[in-house]
Amino acid sequence: MKLYFQYLVILFKSQVQYRTSFWLLTLGQFFIPFSIFAGLYFLFERFGQIKDWNFYEVALCFAVIHMAFAISECFARGFDAFSSLVVAGDFDRLLVRPRSTVVQVLGSKFEFTRFGRLVQSIIVLVFAVSNLPIEWTVLKGVALFLMIASGVFIFTGIYMLAATLCFWTIQGLEVANIFTDGGREMAQYPLNIYHKWVSRFFTFVIPFGCVNYFPLLYILGKTSANSDLYVLTPLAGFIFILPCLLVWQFGVRRYRSTGS
């Protein structure tokens, strides 16, 4: 982790060398999800509610998943841009270093301008919570924290799986965006508004439902008996990263050097 933070500091200093560009990009990242949130607002302005979910409840769901996505995009960007390392043959250089390839790829790129997206999501979170009659407890606070942290792990795992494909395809595949950008767009709404096969896929395969639906039910008081167990459902996101790491290690063992 010491090496990881050294990477982080070096890349942060390099990005703020052009401060005007950095702040303009950060501001742009602030307004991108704002336009999506505006669409969400007008949707509820027209229809009132969606399957017993009101605007502020969905806004909380929106804020959590966008916070997780912004953090993952910032700190796991190395896997998202991994194909460039394979194409240029730079991954060979990582293999001869006495450190984990996971740490090195994570530290190869950071997008600190994504803090603009994160700030916007925090504002939406505060706005939603202040307009909801939630009786906060320690468990509900823990559930909210686990929702965000687990979402970060899920998006990072998806980036890792997409990066692993580059060992065979060389170039990155846009199909991976179905599960990153598409997963973010899907998970910003409660899972029960979709068809059953969609709900099952995003609960048992890619566990967005365990991150952004079941604990949300608990926080909003929409659960029945044994509701405290809903606090533990975000742990599925932490478990999700384990097979992703195994797939990554499998891909690294199958990697063939460029020979350059």
Disulfide bonds with the S-S distance in Angstrom:
none
